[in-house]
Amino acid sequence: MVKAHLKLLTPRTVNRTVTPTRRPNSELRTREYLTEAEVSRLMKAAQNNRWGHRDSTMILVAFRHGLRVSELVDLRWDQVDFQTATLHVRRVKQGTPATHPIIGDELRAFRRLQREQEPKSPFVFTSERGSPFSAAGFARLVERAGTGAKLGFKAHPHMLRHATGYALANKGHDTRALQAYLGHKNIQHTVRYTELAPTRFRDFWR
């Protein structure tokens, strides 16, 4: 009988005792929103892209209407009313829909985008192949624009929605109106913007 020449070996791999986790946002950034000035820098940086008008318009629309990335990429031309200069906002996460005004610069940006869009699509924001712009694509767009704008931290799309809340709270808009504008079901999600608004303390030293 021939014996097999087998040798027991000690495994070289070491099982992890703790699964590595993603670092919390608080360690990556000092805040989760952008200022209006930073949004402007982001738009300016995006204008240098090959499809600069589309890219900067996406950032503008996301900021003006506090859109989540899924709401932005799903935006359709039938939601844009050029006659009344209004945008019919559909919310996800059981948010409350609303009709927002569209002011001059944004209206002009929409008109140009619709005029230049090829091939034509029911979606407002499309790729060069004509398919709807993806959420991942917009995330990459914002991150690259943030680098180009030299923000000093990694920008992501949801920072634009938070920027809307803080900008409107800083302008003195009341919490209920802000809640309706952002489509929050729970007002507690809106209160965080008014709590940090510096206008709360405007008259403290007067």
FENHUVEN-V33826 format. One record per residue. N is the residue number from 0. PSI is psi in whole degrees, -180 to 180 (* if undefined). D_CENTER is the distance of its C-alpha to the mean C-alpha in Angstrom with 1 decimal. Layout:
n=N psi=PSI d_center=D_CENTER
n=N psi=PSI d_center=D_CENTER
//
This chain:
n=0 psi=128 d_center=72.4
n=1 psi=126 d_center=69.9
n=2 psi=136 d_center=67.4
n=3 psi=137 d_center=63.8
n=4 psi=82 d_center=62.9
n=5 psi=148 d_center=59.7
n=6 psi=130 d_center=58.1
n=7 psi=131 d_center=55.7
n=8 psi=145 d_center=52.7
n=9 psi=128 d_center=50.4
n=10 psi=138 d_center=46.8
n=11 psi=-18 d_center=44.8
n=12 psi=146 d_center=41.4
n=13 psi=124 d_center=40.3
n=14 psi=136 d_center=38.3
n=15 psi=140 d_center=35.5
n=16 psi=-22 d_center=36.2
n=17 psi=127 d_center=32.6
n=18 psi=127 d_center=29.5
n=19 psi=139 d_center=27.1
n=20 psi=158 d_center=23.8
n=21 psi=138 d_center=20.4
n=22 psi=141 d_center=20.4
n=23 psi=154 d_center=18.6
n=24 psi=-31 d_center=15.5
n=25 psi=-24 d_center=18.0
n=26 psi=-21 d_center=20.0
n=27 psi=-31 d_center=17.3
n=28 psi=152 d_center=15.8
n=29 psi=-16 d_center=17.5
n=30 psi=163 d_center=14.5
n=31 psi=21 d_center=11.1
n=32 psi=165 d_center=9.8
n=33 psi=152 d_center=10.3
n=34 psi=167 d_center=13.2
n=35 psi=-38 d_center=13.6
n=36 psi=-39 d_center=15.7
n=37 psi=-36 d_center=13.3
n=38 psi=-41 d_center=10.7
n=39 psi=-42 d_center=13.9
n=40 psi=-37 d_center=14.9
n=41 psi=-45 d_center=11.7
n=42 psi=-42 d_center=12.5
n=43 psi=-41 d_center=16.1
n=44 psi=-39 d_center=15.7
n=45 psi=-28 d_center=13.9
n=46 psi=-18 d_center=16.9
n=47 psi=-6 d_center=19.2
n=48 psi=168 d_center=18.0
n=49 psi=-42 d_center=20.4
n=50 psi=56 d_center=18.2
n=51 psi=-41 d_center=17.0
n=52 psi=-45 d_center=17.0
n=53 psi=-47 d_center=14.8
n=54 psi=-45 d_center=12.3
n=55 psi=-32 d_center=12.3
n=56 psi=-37 d_center=12.3
n=57 psi=-44 d_center=9.1
n=58 psi=-44 d_center=7.4
n=59 psi=-48 d_center=9.9
n=60 psi=-42 d_center=9.5
n=61 psi=-41 d_center=5.9
n=62 psi=-47 d_center=7.3
n=63 psi=-32 d_center=10.7
n=64 psi=6 d_center=10.3
n=65 psi=44 d_center=7.8
n=66 psi=139 d_center=6.6
n=67 psi=159 d_center=5.6
n=68 psi=-38 d_center=5.2
n=69 psi=-34 d_center=8.9
n=70 psi=-35 d_center=9.5
n=71 psi=-51 d_center=8.1
n=72 psi=-18 d_center=10.3
n=73 psi=2 d_center=13.0
n=74 psi=134 d_center=13.4
n=75 psi=157 d_center=17.1
n=76 psi=-28 d_center=19.5
n=77 psi=-6 d_center=21.5
n=78 psi=-13 d_center=18.7
n=79 psi=115 d_center=19.1
n=80 psi=102 d_center=22.5
n=81 psi=-29 d_center=23.7
n=82 psi=-43 d_center=26.9
n=83 psi=0 d_center=25.6
n=84 psi=55 d_center=22.4
n=85 psi=155 d_center=20.3
n=86 psi=126 d_center=17.3
n=87 psi=107 d_center=17.9
n=88 psi=122 d_center=14.8
n=89 psi=128 d_center=15.3
n=90 psi=149 d_center=13.7
n=91 psi=-178 d_center=13.7
n=92 psi=38 d_center=15.3
n=93 psi=28 d_center=18.1
n=94 psi=162 d_center=16.1
n=95 psi=124 d_center=18.1
n=96 psi=160 d_center=17.7
n=97 psi=165 d_center=18.2
n=98 psi=119 d_center=19.1
n=99 psi=146 d_center=17.4
n=100 psi=149 d_center=19.2
n=101 psi=120 d_center=18.2
n=102 psi=171 d_center=19.6
n=103 psi=-58 d_center=21.5
n=104 psi=-36 d_center=19.3
n=105 psi=-40 d_center=16.6
n=106 psi=-43 d_center=19.6
n=107 psi=-38 d_center=21.2
n=108 psi=-41 d_center=18.1
n=109 psi=-44 d_center=18.1
n=110 psi=-45 d_center=21.9
n=111 psi=-41 d_center=21.9
n=112 psi=-44 d_center=19.4
n=113 psi=-39 d_center=21.5
n=114 psi=-38 d_center=24.7
n=115 psi=-7 d_center=23.8
n=116 psi=121 d_center=22.2
n=117 psi=127 d_center=24.6
n=118 psi=157 d_center=25.3
n=119 psi=147 d_center=24.5
n=120 psi=153 d_center=22.2
n=121 psi=-18 d_center=21.3
n=122 psi=144 d_center=17.6
n=123 psi=-47 d_center=15.9
n=124 psi=118 d_center=14.1
n=125 psi=160 d_center=16.5
n=126 psi=175 d_center=17.6
n=127 psi=-17 d_center=20.9
n=128 psi=-7 d_center=22.7
n=129 psi=-1 d_center=21.6
n=130 psi=158 d_center=19.7
n=131 psi=140 d_center=16.3
n=132 psi=141 d_center=13.4
n=133 psi=156 d_center=12.4
n=134 psi=-41 d_center=9.4
n=135 psi=-37 d_center=11.1
n=136 psi=-39 d_center=11.6
n=137 psi=-36 d_center=8.2
n=138 psi=-43 d_center=7.7
n=139 psi=-39 d_center=11.1
n=140 psi=-49 d_center=10.4
n=141 psi=-41 d_center=8.0
n=142 psi=-44 d_center=10.6
n=143 psi=-41 d_center=13.4
n=144 psi=-36 d_center=12.4
n=145 psi=-38 d_center=12.2
n=146 psi=-44 d_center=15.6
n=147 psi=-32 d_center=16.9
n=148 psi=-5 d_center=16.0
n=149 psi=50 d_center=17.8
n=150 psi=-27 d_center=15.5
n=151 psi=2 d_center=17.7
n=152 psi=164 d_center=15.2
n=153 psi=119 d_center=12.7
n=154 psi=147 d_center=9.2
n=155 psi=159 d_center=6.4
n=156 psi=-37 d_center=2.7
n=157 psi=-17 d_center=3.7
n=158 psi=-26 d_center=5.6
n=159 psi=-40 d_center=4.4
n=160 psi=-44 d_center=5.6
n=161 psi=-36 d_center=8.3
n=162 psi=-38 d_center=9.1
n=163 psi=-50 d_center=9.9
n=164 psi=-48 d_center=12.2
n=165 psi=-38 d_center=13.9
n=166 psi=-45 d_center=14.5
n=167 psi=-36 d_center=16.1
n=168 psi=-39 d_center=18.0
n=169 psi=-25 d_center=19.3
n=170 psi=-1 d_center=20.6
n=171 psi=11 d_center=22.6
n=172 psi=141 d_center=21.3
n=173 psi=161 d_center=22.8
n=174 psi=-40 d_center=21.1
n=175 psi=-42 d_center=22.2
n=176 psi=-40 d_center=20.8
n=177 psi=-39 d_center=17.4
n=178 psi=-45 d_center=17.6
n=179 psi=-39 d_center=18.4
n=180 psi=-40 d_center=15.6
n=181 psi=-9 d_center=12.8
n=182 psi=24 d_center=15.0
n=183 psi=131 d_center=15.9
n=184 psi=-40 d_center=19.1
n=185 psi=124 d_center=20.1
n=186 psi=-20 d_center=20.4
n=187 psi=-27 d_center=20.3
n=188 psi=-20 d_center=16.5
n=189 psi=-31 d_center=16.7
n=190 psi=-32 d_center=19.5
n=191 psi=-30 d_center=17.8
n=192 psi=-45 d_center=16.3
n=193 psi=-28 d_center=19.8
n=194 psi=-32 d_center=21.5
n=195 psi=1 d_center=20.0
n=196 psi=124 d_center=20.4
n=197 psi=-18 d_center=23.2
n=198 psi=-18 d_center=24.7
n=199 psi=-30 d_center=26.2
n=200 psi=17 d_center=28.7
n=201 psi=-40 d_center=29.3
n=202 psi=12 d_center=33.0
n=203 psi=-33 d_center=33.9
n=204 psi=25 d_center=36.1
n=205 psi=* d_center=37.4
//
